[in-house]
Amino acid sequence: MPVGRILRRGASPAPAKRAESAVPEPAGWEFEVRPRKARRTAVIVAIFLVVSFVLLGVFLRVDYTGVNFRVVDQFAMAAIGIFGAAAVLLLTRPRVRAGERGVVVRNVLGDNEFEWKHVRGVSFPDHKAWARLELVNDDYVPMLAIRSNDGDRAAAALDRLRELGAKYTESD
């Protein structure tokens, strides 16, 4: 490997020039959805956490309560608020993408990609907060991006996923 050439984790070296007859990669995703109300709520809660913990840290040493708080304790209170806000903002990550390659479901921590041949359908069980992707092996994956509190937007997202599923499973 030439000096100075660094690869990201999981990345492969750049391929040599392709022959013109090579099959092109599928274009981007045809469909993408993210939760709307849950994201808005998470951002508001994160801001509230940061502001309240910073204010708590600032006013920690205003009056003597019998405990000796130091400046480092004030910074620690602000840091707790920032870490709490970061944890809440993880709830803004969910996303569902669909296209010719299949469906990619990203929940709070990771992405899962499923080819259309492994997908049986999508559903929204009664009294549940989010939809789920049903797989052919009688398993399912929750899709936190399609939430019941988004109402008609969630129903439209399920309809679009079903359309894409029908489109790409017919051609197989």
C-alpha positions in Angstrom: 0.0 0.0 0.0 1.4 3.4 -0.9 2.6 5.6 1.9 -0.1 8.1 3.0 -3.0 6.1 1.8 -5.4 5.5 4.6 -8.6 3.5 4.5 -11.7 4.0 6.6 -12.9 1.0 8.6 -15.1 -1.1 6.4 -14.0 0.7 3.2 -12.4 -1.1 0.4 -9.6 0.4 -1.8 -10.8 2.4 -4.8 -11.4 0.0 -7.7 -9.5 0.3 -10.9 -11.3 1.9 -13.8 -14.4 -0.2 -14.7 -15.0 -1.5 -18.1 -17.7 0.4 -19.9 -19.8 -2.8 -20.1 -19.9 -3.2 -16.3 -23.3 -3.2 -14.6 -23.9 0.2 -13.0 -24.6 0.5 -9.3 -28.2 1.2 -8.4 -29.0 4.9 -8.0 -29.8 6.3 -4.5 -32.8 5.4 -2.4 -36.3 5.9 -3.8 -37.9 6.4 -0.4 -36.7 7.7 3.0 -38.7 8.5 6.1 -37.8 9.8 9.5 -40.1 10.5 12.5 -41.3 14.0 12.7 -42.9 14.6 16.1 -40.5 12.4 18.0 -37.5 14.3 16.6 -39.0 17.6 17.5 -39.7 16.4 21.0 -36.2 15.0 21.5 -34.6 18.3 20.4 -36.8 20.2 22.9 -36.0 17.8 25.7 -32.3 18.0 24.9 -32.3 21.8 25.0 -34.2 21.7 28.3 -31.7 19.3 29.8 -28.7 21.4 28.8 -30.2 24.7 30.0 -31.5 23.3 33.3 -28.2 21.5 34.2 -26.1 24.5 33.2 -28.3 26.8 35.4 -28.1 24.3 38.2 -24.4 24.3 37.9 -24.2 28.1 37.9 -26.4 28.4 41.0 -24.8 25.5 42.8 -22.5 27.7 44.9 -24.8 30.8 45.4 -25.9 29.9 48.9 -24.2 27.8 51.5 -26.1 24.6 52.1 -23.7 22.8 54.4 -22.0 21.1 51.4 -18.8 22.4 49.9 -19.4 22.6 46.1 -16.4 23.6 44.0 -16.0 25.0 40.5 -15.3 21.5 39.2 -18.7 20.4 40.6 -20.4 23.2 38.6 -18.7 22.0 35.4 -19.7 18.4 36.2 -23.3 19.5 36.5 -23.1 21.1 33.0 -21.4 18.0 31.6 -24.2 15.8 33.0 -26.7 17.9 31.1 -24.7 17.7 27.9 -24.3 13.9 28.2 -28.0 13.6 28.9 -28.9 15.7 25.9 -26.6 13.7 23.7 -28.4 10.5 24.9 -31.8 12.0 24.1 -30.6 13.1 20.7 -29.9 9.5 19.8 -33.6 9.2 19.5 -33.4 11.5 16.4 -31.4 8.9 14.4 -34.2 6.4 13.3 -34.6 6.3 9.5 -36.0 3.9 6.9 -34.7 3.8 3.4 -36.0 1.7 0.5 -34.9 1.2 -3.0 -33.9 -1.4 -5.6 -31.4 -3.0 -3.2 -33.9 -3.5 -0.4 -34.8 -1.8 2.9 -32.4 -0.3 5.4 -33.7 0.2 8.9 -31.7 2.4 11.2 -33.0 2.5 14.7 -31.2 4.2 17.7 -27.8 2.5 17.4 -27.3 0.6 14.1 -28.3 0.0 10.5 -29.8 -3.3 9.3 -30.1 -3.9 5.6 -32.6 -6.4 4.1 -32.9 -7.5 0.5 -36.4 -7.6 -0.8 -36.3 -11.4 -1.0 -36.0 -11.5 2.8 -38.9 -9.1 3.4 -42.5 -10.5 3.7 -44.2 -7.2 4.4 -44.7 -4.2 6.7 -47.3 -3.9 9.4 -48.5 -1.6 12.2 -49.7 -3.8 15.0 -52.6 -2.5 17.1 -51.7 -0.4 20.2 -48.0 -0.2 19.2 -45.9 3.0 18.9 -44.1 2.1 15.7 -44.4 -0.1 12.6 -42.4 -3.2 11.9 -40.7 -4.9 9.0 -41.8 -8.5 8.7 -39.2 -11.0 7.5 -39.7 -14.3 5.7 -38.3 -16.3 8.7 -41.3 -15.1 10.9 -39.0 -12.5 12.5 -39.6 -8.8 12.5 -37.6 -5.6 12.9 -39.1 -2.6 14.6 -39.0 0.6 12.4 -38.8 3.4 14.9 -38.9 5.9 12.1 -42.5 5.2 11.3 -44.4 6.2 14.5 -48.1 6.1 15.3 -48.0 9.7 16.5 -47.1 10.9 13.0 -50.6 9.9 11.9 -51.3 10.1 8.1 -47.6 10.6 7.4 -46.9 7.1 8.9 -49.7 5.6 6.9 -48.4 7.1 3.7 -44.9 5.7 4.5 -46.3 2.2 5.0 -48.2 2.5 1.7 -45.1 3.6 -0.1 -43.0 0.7 1.4 -45.7 -1.7 0.3 -45.6 -0.3 -3.2 -41.9 -0.7 -3.4 -42.0 -4.2 -2.0 -44.6 -5.2 -4.7 -42.5 -3.5 -7.4 -39.2 -5.3 -6.5 -40.5 -8.7 -5.5 -42.5 -9.1 -8.8 -39.4 -8.8 -10.8 -37.6 -11.6 -9.0 
